[in-house]
Amino acid sequence: QVQLVESGGGLVQSGGSLRLSCVVSESIFSIYAMGWYRQAPGKGRERVATVSNDGSTRSYADSVKGRFTISRDNAKTTMYLQMNSLKPEDTAVYYCNKFPYSYGDSWGQGTQVTVSS
């Protein structure tokens, strides 16, 4: 089963930056489009950003467009999310997974991002 390990979260002040990483155990990582997702307390899981399997195509939720940048390194089976100009409403647990993900796909533990005002 594929393992996903997210890291890089933390506590940051509004306007600050964080860089999240997602290491994927799957050797065929390069065939999957991937995405970052987040879930805030009491809310459903939200898609934040996606990247195509070769990294050439990226998409962002309107709420993060212009502030977040998704990227990937297929040689390292790792995906990143550079988050700048963070806002309190970005506070959530951030997860990575395939895009689109399937009902039976496994999830990692996620990484907590907390932005203070």
Beta strands, then each sheet from edge to edge (+ up, - down):
strand 1: 4-7
strand 2: 10-13
strand 3: 18-24
strand 4: 34-39
strand 5: 45-51
strand 6: 58-60
strand 7: 68-73
strand 8: 78-83
strand 9: 92-98
strand 10: 111-116
sheet 1: 1+ 3- 8+ 7-
sheet 2: 2+ 10+ 9- 4+ 5- 6+
end
